[in-house]
Amino acid sequence: MERKREKVAVLGAGSWGTALAMVLADNGHEVRLWGHNPAQIDEINQNHTNKKYLPEITLPETIMGYSSLEEALDGIKTVIMAVPTKAIREVIRKMTELTSESVVIVHVSKGIEPDSLLRISEMIEEEVPADLLESVVVLSGPSHAEEVSLRHPTTVTVSSKNMEEAEKVQDLFINNHFRVYTNPDLIGVEIGGALKNIIALAAGISDGLGYGDNAKAALITRGLAEIARLGVKMGASPLTFSGLTGIGDLIVTCTSVHSRNWRAGNMLGKGQNLDEVLENMGMVVEGVRTTKAAYQLAQKFEVNMPITNALYNVLFNNVNPKDAVDGLMSREKTHEMEDLADILGGRN
């Protein structure tokens, strides 16, 4: 397809930011990849590699690395925000100090801020002055960076309060190996993308305990019910959770060794404590932070989320993982169809 060449800044030179920069470069756009580590940026520019995050990949030579945020943002109208949730406010604040032109911000991280309980789009809207923010668009879906960087077929979804801008972002990214759908349900897309990391941690724990496929299938299925139950209570459409950013993202994150949340859970199930796991991972595990936020959201909206509660106790109250799983299995009996009807009706 013929497309207009655009200048795009990707903020965050981790695995996902780098993989998305490759998609944009494949589409002929001028891509500026910003990171805070000068040595990493030098590697990107000189060797066209990013070995810490994508060790087997050669990057398109048209991707230019920047360690200066000001230079990366010069003349840019579209910004891809690919930093961890905990860093978003800091990066956004620096960005707003350096630009005087309004921008479209496309966030591609998956999380919820503990305590404030804000979704990422809400965090961005809170930090960016209205005259500097054209629109916020979220890009989410079942998409491991490792596979996107190999140009394996991948499908994702974009959503926004401004669907015209979402469609522009769709055009920016879509190609023969990276298919992009639109969905107007911003709340559902963000909630599904964030909360699936909690269930992936739980699935990893189950695998680490050696409980097999039956247990993991139950966790995925009942986990989807929890996600939908909370999402609908917050204003999402239940249909979103049967799509790419619901069951699609949940399957890929709970079943793949590429998933850092699954890997972290797997280590917990094998007996490592949380500090050891996070140190060994060497990368951000969004599900840990999101578990705290989801636990708080469940209390705020009075939503029953037993898997989230069990994982919260494992992560923050030193409950033994096996005891947590056994506790889930011994819960009071209930009726699955009644539970599904509650989700569709937006009840608890």
C-alpha positions in Angstrom: 0.0 0.0 0.0 1.2 3.5 -0.8 1.6 5.5 2.4 2.8 9.0 3.4 6.3 9.0 5.0 6.2 10.3 8.5 8.7 11.2 11.2 8.0 9.1 14.4 9.8 9.1 17.7 9.7 5.8 19.7 10.5 6.5 23.3 11.9 3.4 25.0 14.6 1.2 23.4 13.6 -2.0 25.1 12.4 -5.1 23.2 8.9 -3.8 22.4 10.0 -0.3 21.5 12.7 -1.7 19.2 10.3 -4.2 17.5 7.8 -1.5 16.8 10.5 0.8 15.5 11.3 -2.0 13.0 7.6 -2.2 11.9 7.6 1.5 11.3 10.9 1.4 9.4 9.6 -1.4 7.2 6.7 0.9 6.3 9.1 3.6 5.1 8.8 6.0 8.0 11.7 8.0 9.5 12.1 6.4 12.9 13.9 7.9 15.9 14.5 5.4 18.7 15.2 7.1 22.0 16.8 5.5 25.0 18.6 6.7 28.2 21.7 4.5 27.8 24.2 6.2 25.5 26.2 2.9 25.0 23.0 1.2 23.8 22.2 4.0 21.4 25.7 3.9 20.0 25.3 0.1 19.4 22.0 0.8 17.6 23.6 3.4 15.3 26.9 1.7 14.7 26.1 -2.0 14.7 22.3 -1.9 14.0 21.7 -4.3 16.8 20.2 -4.2 20.3 21.6 -7.3 21.7 20.4 -7.0 25.3 16.8 -7.0 24.2 16.7 -8.7 20.8 20.0 -10.6 20.6 19.5 -12.3 17.2 18.1 -9.4 15.3 19.7 -6.9 12.8 17.9 -3.6 12.8 17.0 -1.7 9.6 19.7 0.9 9.0 17.0 3.6 8.7 16.3 3.4 12.5 18.4 6.1 14.2 19.1 6.0 17.9 19.0 9.1 20.1 20.1 9.6 23.7 19.0 13.2 23.6 15.2 13.4 24.2 15.1 16.9 22.8 16.7 15.9 19.5 14.5 12.8 19.2 11.4 15.0 19.5 12.4 17.8 17.2 9.7 18.3 14.6 7.8 15.2 15.7 4.0 14.9 15.6 3.6 11.3 16.6 5.3 9.8 19.7 5.3 6.1 20.5 5.5 5.7 24.3 7.2 2.4 24.9 8.6 2.8 28.4 7.5 0.8 31.5 4.4 2.0 33.3 6.4 3.2 36.3 8.5 5.5 34.1 5.7 7.1 32.0 5.1 10.1 34.2 8.8 11.0 34.4 9.3 10.7 30.6 6.1 12.5 29.8 7.1 15.4 32.1 10.5 15.7 30.4 8.8 15.5 27.0 6.4 18.3 27.7 9.2 20.6 28.8 10.9 20.1 25.5 8.1 20.5 23.0 5.8 23.4 22.1 3.8 21.6 19.4 0.9 19.3 20.0 1.5 15.6 19.5 -0.4 12.3 19.2 0.9 9.9 21.9 0.6 6.2 21.1 1.2 4.2 24.3 2.1 0.6 23.9 2.7 -0.4 27.6 0.3 -2.5 29.6 -0.3 -1.6 33.2 -2.3 0.3 35.7 -0.8 2.8 38.2 -1.2 1.6 41.8 -2.8 4.0 44.3 -4.1 6.4 41.7 -5.6 3.4 39.9 -5.3 5.3 36.6 -5.0 3.6 33.2 -2.0 4.7 31.1 -4.1 6.9 28.8 -5.5 8.7 32.0 -1.9 9.2 33.3 -0.9 10.8 30.0 -3.9 13.1 29.9 -3.2 14.1 33.5 0.5 15.0 32.8 0.3 16.6 29.3 -1.3 20.1 29.0 -4.3 20.1 26.7 -2.7 22.4 24.2 0.2 19.9 23.7 -1.9 16.8 23.4 -3.6 16.1 20.1 -4.8 12.7 21.2 -3.9 9.5 23.1 -4.0 6.2 21.2 -3.4 2.8 22.7 -1.9 -0.1 20.8 -2.3 -3.5 22.4 -2.8 -7.2 21.6 -1.1 -10.6 21.5 2.4 -9.6 20.4 5.8 -10.8 21.6 8.5 -8.4 20.6 10.8 -11.4 19.7 8.3 -12.6 17.1 7.4 -9.1 15.7 11.1 -8.5 15.2 11.3 -11.7 13.1 8.4 -10.4 11.1 6.2 -13.3 12.1 2.4 -12.7 11.5 1.0 -10.6 14.4 -2.3 -8.9 15.0 -3.0 -6.0 17.4 -5.7 -3.5 18.1 -5.6 0.3 18.4 -8.2 2.4 20.4 -8.7 6.0 21.3 -11.4 8.5 22.3 -10.7 10.0 18.9 -11.1 7.1 16.5 -10.0 9.2 13.5 -6.6 9.4 15.2 -6.7 5.6 15.9 -7.3 5.0 12.2 -4.2 7.1 11.4 -2.2 5.0 13.8 -3.6 1.9 12.2 -2.3 3.2 8.8 1.0 4.0 10.3 1.7 0.5 11.5 -0.3 -2.0 9.3 1.6 -4.1 6.8 1.7 -7.7 5.5 3.0 -9.2 8.7 1.7 -6.7 11.3 -2.1 -6.4 11.0 -3.9 -3.7 13.0 -7.6 -3.6 13.9 -9.5 -0.7 15.5 -11.7 -0.9 18.6 -13.6 2.1 20.1 -13.6 0.5 23.6 -10.6 2.3 25.1 -11.3 1.1 28.7 -11.6 -2.5 27.7 -8.5 -2.5 25.5 -6.4 -1.0 28.3 -7.9 -3.2 31.1 -7.5 -6.4 29.1 -3.9 -5.6 28.2 -2.9 -4.8 31.7 -4.7 -7.5 33.7 -3.7 -10.4 31.5 -0.2 -10.0 33.0 -1.6 -11.0 36.4 -3.0 -14.2 35.1 0.2 -14.9 33.2 2.1 -14.7 36.5 -0.4 -17.1 38.1 -0.1 -19.5 35.1 3.7 -19.4 35.5 3.4 -20.2 39.1 1.1 -23.2 38.3 3.6 -24.5 35.7 6.5 -24.0 38.2 4.6 -26.1 40.7 4.2 -28.8 38.0 0.5 -28.7 37.9 0.1 -29.2 34.1 -2.2 -28.1 31.4 -5.5 -28.7 33.2 -4.7 -26.2 35.9 -3.4 -23.7 33.4 -6.5 -23.9 31.3 -8.6 -23.3 34.3 -6.5 -20.3 35.3 -6.7 -18.8 31.8 -10.5 -19.3 31.6 -11.3 -18.2 35.1 -8.8 -15.4 34.8 -10.6 -14.0 31.7 -13.8 -14.0 33.8 -12.1 -11.9 36.4 -10.7 -9.5 33.9 -14.1 -9.1 32.2 -15.9 -8.8 35.5 -13.7 -5.8 36.6 -13.6 -4.3 33.1 -17.3 -4.3 32.6 -17.8 -2.7 36.1 -15.4 0.1 35.0 -17.3 0.7 31.8 -15.8 -1.6 29.2 -17.7 -3.7 26.7 -17.8 -7.4 27.5 -17.2 -8.2 23.8 -13.7 -6.7 24.0 -12.6 -9.4 26.3 -13.4 -12.1 23.6 -11.1 -10.3 21.2 -7.4 -9.7 20.6 -6.8 -7.6 23.7 -8.8 -10.1 25.9 -8.5 -13.8 25.2 -5.9 -13.3 22.5 -3.4 -11.5 24.7 -4.2 -13.8 27.6 -3.4 -16.9 25.6 -0.1 -15.7 24.2 1.1 -14.3 27.6 0.1 -17.4 29.6 1.6 -20.0 27.3 4.8 -18.7 25.9 8.4 -18.7 27.2 8.8 -15.3 25.6 6.4 -13.9 28.3 8.4 -12.3 31.1 5.4 -12.4 33.4 5.0 -16.2 32.8 8.8 -16.7 33.4 8.6 -14.7 36.6 5.7 -16.7 37.8 7.5 -19.9 36.9 10.4 -18.9 39.1 8.1 -18.1 42.0 6.5 -21.5 41.6 9.9 -23.2 41.7 10.6 -21.6 45.0 12.4 -18.3 44.4 11.3 -15.2 46.3 10.1 -12.1 44.5 13.3 -10.1 45.0 15.3 -13.0 43.5 13.0 -13.3 40.6 13.1 -9.6 39.7 16.9 -9.5 40.0 17.2 -12.6 37.7 14.8 -11.2 35.1 16.7 -8.0 34.5 13.7 -6.5 32.8 10.4 -5.0 34.1 7.7 -7.5 35.1 4.6 -5.3 34.7 2.3 -7.9 36.3 3.8 -7.4 39.7 2.9 -3.7 39.8 -0.4 -4.3 38.1 -1.4 -7.0 40.7 -1.3 -4.3 43.4 -3.4 -1.9 41.3 -5.9 -4.6 40.4 -6.2 -5.7 44.0 -7.0 -2.1 44.9 -9.5 -1.8 42.0 -11.3 -4.9 43.1 -11.8 -3.4 46.5 -12.9 0.0 45.0 -15.5 -1.5 42.7 -16.4 -4.4 45.0 -15.6 -7.0 42.4 -14.8 -10.6 43.2 -11.3 -11.4 41.9 -10.0 -14.6 43.6 -7.0 -15.2 41.4 -5.8 -11.6 41.7 -6.3 -11.8 45.5 -4.3 -15.1 45.7 -1.5 -13.7 43.6 -1.4 -10.5 45.7 -0.9 -12.6 48.8 1.9 -14.5 47.2 3.7 -11.4 46.0 3.2 -9.1 48.9 2.1 -11.2 52.0 4.6 -14.0 51.6 1.9 -16.7 51.1 3.3 -19.9 49.8 2.4 -20.3 46.1 1.1 -23.9 46.6 -1.0 -22.8 49.5 -2.5 -20.0 47.3 -3.4 -22.4 44.5 -4.9 -24.9 47.0 -6.9 -22.1 48.4 -8.4 -21.3 45.0 -9.4 -24.9 44.5 -11.2 -25.1 47.9 -13.3 -22.0 47.4 -17.1 -22.2 47.9 -18.9 -23.8 44.9 -20.6 -21.6 42.4 -22.3 -21.8 39.0 -20.4 -20.9 35.9 -23.4 -19.7 33.9 -24.5 -17.4 36.7 -20.9 -16.0 36.7 -21.0 -15.3 33.0 -24.4 -13.7 33.3 -23.1 -11.4 35.9 -20.2 -10.3 33.6 -22.6 -9.6 30.7 -24.9 -7.7 33.1 -22.0 -5.7 34.6 -22.6 -7.0 38.1 -20.3 -8.5 40.6 
